[in-house]
Amino acid sequence: MTARGITGRLLAAGVGALAARAVLRAVTASPRAATLERTNFRGRTVTLAAGPAFSVGAAVAGALDAPSRPAAAAALVAGIGSGSVGLYDDVVGARPEQKAAKGFAGHLAALRRGQLTSGLVKIAGVGAAGLGAAALLAADPDVRCRQPRSTLGRVADVLLGAGVIAGTANLLNLLDLRPGRALKAGVLLGAPLTAGRSGGLAAGPVGAAVGLLPDDLDERVMLGDSGANALGALLGVAMAARTGPVGRAGILAVVAGLTAASEKVSFTKVIQNTRGLRELDEWGRRTS
């Protein structure tokens, strides 16, 4: 990467961090900030304001350093779209009548009873955001040159891209069970993606993650569905922008495998029982 490219990535990361911090201050100072207060796993009162703060800050910063206008639009659609439906689920899903439905099967069962749950709205919204972002990426010159020539092949490639974006959004959400865990995973996954032509798409989210990490580790804020979905969706856009059909299919297979494994195995238990992962997970977190 050239010096100019490195400077651009650092600038995008800085914008992401500053924008996320600015939105966090604005949300926590708003009259409705109390509706975002929740109790974390240790009984501490935290705010979900980090979710919309990350969603807006990371999406805008990623779009500013995107390699093309279609890629910039894809970042905005994925980040703000996934973050918005995640925020809806964070707020509406806390209502007593919404808490009974658990998992995808639970949401479908509720729908058969005539109840549209906030979780199902989130699932559909993240999927729609992923599809919209993948369709926009298809207009990026660098992505278009890697697509199949046939119409059917291009449609399949867009669907694979949508799967990568929506699947990664869901996967990062599964990690948001302990302070700083999802943000650390986002930084580790996103840092290598900052190289290359489409690296700006990842630099903004990485910067926003670093900017919010201290507050998350100190148990003052939580990402919630809003921030975790936006983090995963934006990294999904960064991965989809640099791969063709084979690469997207491979990423989707890994994401799907990890998601399926989460139904059988607790990620938290695996992390706690694995040296290295346990120390990384606990790094920087308050002990009392």
C-alpha positions as CSV (number, residue, x, y, z in Angstrom):
1,M,0.0,0.0,0.0
2,T,1.3,3.5,-0.9
3,A,1.9,6.2,1.7
4,R,-1.2,8.0,0.3
5,G,-3.3,4.9,0.7
6,I,-2.1,4.4,4.3
7,T,-2.9,8.1,5.1
8,G,-6.4,7.6,3.6
9,R,-7.0,4.5,5.7
10,L,-5.8,6.3,8.9
11,L,-8.0,9.2,8.1
12,A,-11.1,7.0,7.6
13,A,-10.4,5.2,10.8
14,G,-10.0,8.6,12.6
15,V,-13.3,9.9,11.2
16,G,-15.0,6.7,12.2
17,A,-13.8,7.0,15.8
18,L,-14.6,10.7,16.1
19,A,-18.0,10.4,14.4
20,A,-19.0,7.4,16.7
21,R,-17.9,9.3,19.8
22,A,-19.9,12.4,18.7
23,V,-23.1,10.5,18.0
24,L,-22.7,8.7,21.3
25,R,-22.6,12.0,23.1
26,A,-25.6,13.2,21.2
27,V,-27.7,10.1,21.9
28,T,-26.8,9.9,25.6
29,A,-27.8,13.6,26.0
30,S,-31.1,13.2,24.2
31,P,-34.4,13.3,26.2
32,R,-35.2,9.7,25.3
33,A,-31.8,8.3,26.4
34,A,-33.4,6.5,29.4
35,T,-35.2,4.2,27.0
36,L,-31.8,2.7,25.9
37,E,-30.7,1.8,29.5
38,R,-30.4,-1.9,30.1
39,T,-28.9,-4.2,32.8
40,N,-25.8,-6.2,31.6
41,F,-24.7,-9.7,32.6
42,R,-23.2,-8.4,35.9
43,G,-26.2,-6.3,36.9
44,R,-24.7,-3.0,35.9
45,T,-26.8,-0.3,34.2
46,V,-25.5,0.4,30.7
47,T,-26.8,2.2,27.7
48,L,-27.4,0.9,24.2
49,A,-26.5,4.3,22.8
50,A,-23.3,2.7,21.4
51,G,-25.4,0.9,18.8
52,P,-26.6,3.9,16.8
53,A,-23.3,5.7,17.5
54,F,-21.4,2.9,15.9
55,S,-23.9,2.4,13.0
56,V,-23.8,6.0,11.9
57,G,-20.1,6.7,12.6
58,A,-18.8,3.6,10.9
59,A,-21.1,3.7,7.9
60,V,-20.3,7.4,7.2
61,A,-16.6,6.9,7.6
62,G,-16.6,3.8,5.4
63,A,-18.5,5.5,2.7
64,L,-16.1,8.5,2.7
65,D,-13.2,6.3,1.9
66,A,-15.0,3.9,-0.4
67,P,-13.5,3.1,-3.8
68,S,-16.6,4.2,-5.7
69,R,-20.0,5.8,-5.3
70,P,-21.8,2.4,-5.5
71,A,-19.5,1.0,-2.8
72,A,-20.1,4.1,-0.7
73,A,-23.9,3.7,-1.1
74,A,-23.5,0.0,-0.2
75,A,-21.8,0.9,3.1
76,L,-24.5,3.4,4.0
77,V,-27.3,0.9,3.2
78,A,-25.7,-2.0,5.1
79,G,-24.5,0.0,8.1
80,I,-27.4,2.3,8.7
81,G,-30.0,-0.2,7.5
82,S,-28.8,-3.0,9.7
83,G,-28.3,-0.7,12.6
84,S,-31.8,0.8,12.3
85,V,-33.6,-2.5,12.4
86,G,-31.3,-3.6,15.2
87,L,-32.2,-0.5,17.2
88,Y,-35.9,-1.2,16.6
89,D,-35.4,-4.7,18.0
90,D,-33.4,-3.3,20.9
91,V,-36.2,-1.0,21.9
92,V,-39.4,-2.9,20.9
93,G,-38.0,-6.3,21.8
94,A,-37.7,-5.3,25.4
95,R,-41.4,-5.1,25.8
96,P,-43.0,-8.0,27.8
97,E,-45.1,-9.3,24.9
98,Q,-42.1,-9.5,22.7
99,K,-39.8,-11.5,25.0
100,A,-41.5,-14.9,24.7
101,A,-40.3,-15.5,21.1
102,K,-36.8,-16.9,21.1
103,G,-34.7,-17.7,18.0
104,F,-35.9,-17.9,14.4
105,A,-38.3,-20.7,15.1
106,G,-39.9,-18.8,17.9
107,H,-40.4,-15.7,15.7
108,L,-42.0,-17.8,13.0
109,A,-44.3,-19.5,15.5
110,A,-45.4,-16.1,16.7
111,L,-46.0,-15.0,13.2
112,R,-48.3,-18.1,12.6
113,R,-50.3,-16.9,15.7
114,G,-50.7,-13.5,14.0
115,Q,-47.9,-11.7,16.0
116,L,-45.2,-9.9,14.1
117,T,-42.2,-9.8,16.4
118,S,-39.5,-7.2,16.5
119,G,-37.0,-10.0,16.0
120,L,-38.6,-11.1,12.8
121,V,-38.6,-7.4,11.6
122,K,-34.9,-7.3,12.4
123,I,-34.2,-10.5,10.5
124,A,-36.1,-9.3,7.4
125,G,-34.5,-5.9,7.6
126,V,-30.9,-7.1,7.9
127,G,-31.6,-9.4,4.9
128,A,-33.0,-6.6,2.9
129,A,-30.1,-4.3,3.8
130,G,-27.7,-7.1,2.8
131,L,-29.5,-7.6,-0.6
132,G,-29.5,-3.8,-1.3
133,A,-25.9,-3.4,-0.4
134,A,-24.9,-6.4,-2.6
135,A,-26.9,-5.1,-5.5
136,L,-25.2,-1.7,-5.2
137,L,-21.7,-3.4,-5.0
138,A,-22.5,-5.0,-8.3
139,A,-22.3,-1.6,-10.0
140,D,-18.7,-1.0,-8.7
141,P,-16.3,-1.5,-11.6
142,D,-13.9,-3.7,-9.7
143,V,-16.6,-5.9,-8.4
144,R,-18.4,-6.0,-11.8
145,C,-15.3,-7.3,-13.6
146,R,-15.3,-10.4,-11.3
147,Q,-18.9,-11.3,-11.8
148,P,-20.1,-14.0,-14.2
149,R,-21.2,-12.9,-17.6
150,S,-24.6,-14.6,-17.6
151,T,-27.6,-12.9,-16.0
152,L,-28.2,-15.9,-13.8
153,G,-24.6,-16.0,-12.7
154,R,-24.7,-12.3,-11.8
155,V,-28.0,-12.8,-9.8
156,A,-26.4,-15.7,-7.9
157,D,-23.3,-13.6,-7.2
158,V,-25.5,-10.8,-5.7
159,L,-27.4,-13.3,-3.6
160,L,-24.1,-14.7,-2.3
161,G,-23.0,-11.2,-1.5
162,A,-26.2,-10.6,0.4
163,G,-25.7,-13.8,2.3
164,V,-22.2,-12.7,3.3
165,I,-23.4,-9.3,4.5
166,A,-26.4,-10.5,6.4
167,G,-24.7,-13.6,7.7
168,T,-21.8,-11.7,9.1
169,A,-24.2,-9.2,10.7
170,N,-25.9,-12.1,12.5
171,L,-22.6,-13.7,13.5
172,L,-21.1,-10.6,15.1
173,N,-24.4,-10.2,17.0
174,L,-23.9,-13.6,18.5
175,L,-20.6,-12.5,20.0
176,D,-22.1,-9.4,21.7
177,L,-22.5,-11.2,25.1
178,R,-19.6,-9.8,27.0
179,P,-18.1,-6.3,27.2
180,G,-15.8,-5.5,24.3
181,R,-16.1,-9.0,22.7
182,A,-17.8,-8.0,19.5
183,L,-15.7,-4.9,19.0
184,K,-12.5,-6.8,19.5
185,A,-13.6,-9.4,17.0
186,G,-14.5,-6.7,14.6
187,V,-11.1,-5.1,14.8
188,L,-9.3,-8.4,14.4
189,L,-11.5,-9.3,11.4
190,G,-11.5,-5.8,9.9
191,A,-7.8,-4.8,10.2
192,P,-6.6,-7.1,7.4
193,L,-9.4,-5.9,5.2
194,T,-8.2,-2.3,5.3
195,A,-5.5,-3.1,2.6
196,G,-6.2,-2.8,-1.1
197,R,-8.6,-0.8,-3.2
198,S,-11.7,-1.5,-1.1
199,G,-9.9,-1.1,2.2
200,G,-11.6,2.1,3.2
201,L,-14.8,0.2,3.6
202,A,-13.3,-1.6,6.6
203,A,-11.1,1.3,7.9
204,G,-14.2,3.3,9.0
205,P,-15.8,0.5,11.0
206,V,-12.4,-0.5,12.6
207,G,-11.9,3.1,13.7
208,A,-15.4,3.4,15.1
209,A,-14.9,0.1,17.0
210,V,-11.6,1.4,18.5
211,G,-13.3,4.6,19.4
212,L,-16.1,2.9,21.4
213,L,-14.0,0.0,22.8
214,P,-12.9,1.8,26.1
215,D,-16.5,2.6,27.1
216,D,-17.7,-0.9,26.2
217,L,-14.9,-2.5,28.2
218,D,-15.7,-0.3,31.2
219,E,-19.3,-1.4,31.0
220,R,-20.7,2.0,30.4
221,V,-22.2,1.1,27.0
222,M,-23.4,-1.9,24.9
223,L,-23.5,-2.3,21.2
224,G,-26.8,-4.2,21.3
225,D,-28.4,-5.6,18.1
226,S,-28.0,-2.1,16.5
227,G,-24.2,-1.9,16.8
228,A,-23.4,-5.6,16.4
229,N,-25.5,-6.0,13.3
230,A,-24.0,-2.8,11.8
231,L,-20.5,-4.0,12.6
232,G,-21.0,-7.4,11.0
233,A,-22.8,-6.0,7.9
234,L,-20.1,-3.4,7.2
235,L,-17.4,-6.0,7.5
236,G,-19.5,-8.2,5.2
237,V,-19.6,-5.4,2.6
238,A,-15.8,-5.1,2.8
239,M,-15.4,-8.8,2.3
240,A,-17.9,-9.0,-0.5
241,A,-16.3,-6.0,-2.3
242,R,-13.0,-7.9,-2.7
243,T,-14.2,-11.3,-3.7
244,G,-15.9,-13.0,-6.6
245,P,-18.5,-15.8,-6.5
246,V,-16.1,-18.5,-5.3
247,G,-14.7,-16.3,-2.5
248,R,-18.2,-15.2,-1.4
249,A,-19.4,-18.8,-1.4
250,G,-16.4,-19.8,0.8
251,I,-17.0,-17.0,3.2
252,L,-20.7,-17.7,3.4
253,A,-20.0,-21.4,4.1
254,V,-17.7,-20.5,7.1
255,V,-20.3,-18.0,8.4
256,A,-23.1,-20.5,8.1
257,G,-21.0,-23.2,9.8
258,L,-20.2,-20.9,12.7
259,T,-23.8,-19.8,13.0
260,A,-25.0,-23.4,13.0
261,A,-22.4,-24.3,15.6
262,S,-23.7,-21.6,17.9
263,E,-27.0,-23.4,18.1
264,K,-25.2,-26.4,19.7
265,V,-22.2,-24.9,21.4
266,S,-21.9,-21.8,23.6
267,F,-19.3,-19.5,22.2
268,T,-18.8,-18.1,25.7
269,K,-17.9,-21.5,27.1
270,V,-15.5,-22.2,24.2
271,I,-13.7,-18.9,24.8
272,Q,-13.5,-19.4,28.6
273,N,-12.1,-22.9,28.1
274,T,-9.5,-21.9,25.4
275,R,-6.2,-20.4,26.5
276,G,-5.4,-17.4,24.4
277,L,-9.0,-16.7,23.5
278,R,-9.8,-16.3,27.2
279,E,-7.0,-13.9,27.8
280,L,-7.9,-11.9,24.7
281,D,-11.5,-11.8,25.7
282,E,-10.8,-10.5,29.2
283,W,-8.1,-8.0,28.1
284,G,-9.1,-4.5,29.2
285,R,-12.3,-5.5,30.9
286,R,-13.0,-4.3,34.4
287,T,-12.7,-6.9,37.1
288,S,-15.2,-5.5,39.6
